[in-house]
Amino acid sequence: MVNEHFYKEIITTLQPSQTTLVAVSKLKPVSDIEQLYALGQRDFGENYVQELVEKQPQLPADIRWHFIGHLQSNKVKYIAPFVTIIQSVDSIKLLTEINKQAIKNNRTIACLLQVHIAEEQTKFGFNAAELQQLQPETFTHIDFAGVMGMATFTDDKQKVEREFQHLKSIFDDFKLHHTLPHFNTISMGMSDDYALAIQCGSNMVRIGSLLFGKRG
Ligand SMILES: *Cc1c(COP(=O)(O)O)cnc(C)c1O
């Protein structure tokens, strides 16, 4: 069941700042995605390779699929033919494999660099030092489109704000040091913290439970 009222509200809220809404449909049925699609939504986010590979052929071809979950290198090949953007790129090894699969599929794949901004060690992502080692030019078939991050799961708003500001500054720094024409996206903010994320410079929010209801 989709919360259509919230959908219309969030679309109106995001319009002035031209923030992109990614509807996170993990663990939700195809019928929910169809319902939101009928309202005009085209960007959907999925976390699990097998689930995405099963859903994609059942749904309209103009959906832009964002892969946002932890991605193992050996599974890139399954989504490489159709994925619009991989937001959860967290290692050189993974970049190398995405580039290889992009070449095989005769396409360029857009990627966001996932940055580790949270306190929890369970979250994934590059740290600032690793990003300094990264040489985007070496990946011929990857379109570096920006950064993605997840804040710590906490009620401490100031902590979340500091983490979002940190991601924004990492984005600014990376953009300054590389010539990447499409490096424009700051994907941060989920159901609980999207408003704060936008205040801190986000231009892409990934929202699941507020749109589709709680999972599981
Ligand atoms: C599940 C998930 C979301 C959406 O979370 P909600 O709290 O349901 O809005 C956003 N980003 C990532 C990376 C996720 O795994």
The ligand as an SDF file (V2000), in Angstrom:
LIG
                    3D

 15 15  0  0  0  0  0  0  0  0999 V2000
   16.3220    1.2000    3.0750 C   0  0  0  0  0  0  0  0  0  0  0  0
   17.1750    2.3260    2.6300 C   0  0  0  0  0  0  0  0  0  0  0  0
   16.6400    3.6250    2.4900 C   0  0  0  0  0  0  0  0  0  0  0  0
   15.2030    3.9870    2.8310 C   0  0  0  0  0  0  0  0  0  0  0  0
   15.0210    3.9550    4.2070 O   0  0  0  0  0  0  0  0  0  0  0  0
   13.6580    4.4940    4.8890 P   0  0  0  0  0  0  0  0  0  0  0  0
   14.0550    4.7770    6.2870 O   0  0  0  0  0  0  0  0  0  0  0  0
   12.6720    3.3790    4.7670 O   0  0  0  0  0  0  0  0  0  0  0  0
   13.2370    5.7100    4.1640 O   0  0  0  0  0  0  0  0  0  0  0  0
   17.4720    4.6180    2.0040 C   0  0  0  0  0  0  0  0  0  0  0  0
   18.7680    4.3790    1.6980 N   0  0  0  0  0  0  0  0  0  0  0  0
   19.3160    3.1550    1.8340 C   0  0  0  0  0  0  0  0  0  0  0  0
   20.7470    2.9730    1.4650 C   0  0  0  0  0  0  0  0  0  0  0  0
   18.5420    2.1010    2.3160 C   0  0  0  0  0  0  0  0  0  0  0  0
   19.1260    0.9070    2.4740 O   0  0  0  0  0  0  0  0  0  0  0  0
  1  2  1  0
  2  3  1  0
  2 14  2  0
  3  4  1  0
  3 10  2  0
  4  5  1  0
  5  6  1  0
  6  7  2  0
  6  8  1  0
  6  9  1  0
 10 11  1  0
 11 12  2  0
 12 13  1  0
 12 14  1  0
 14 15  1  0
M  END
$$$$
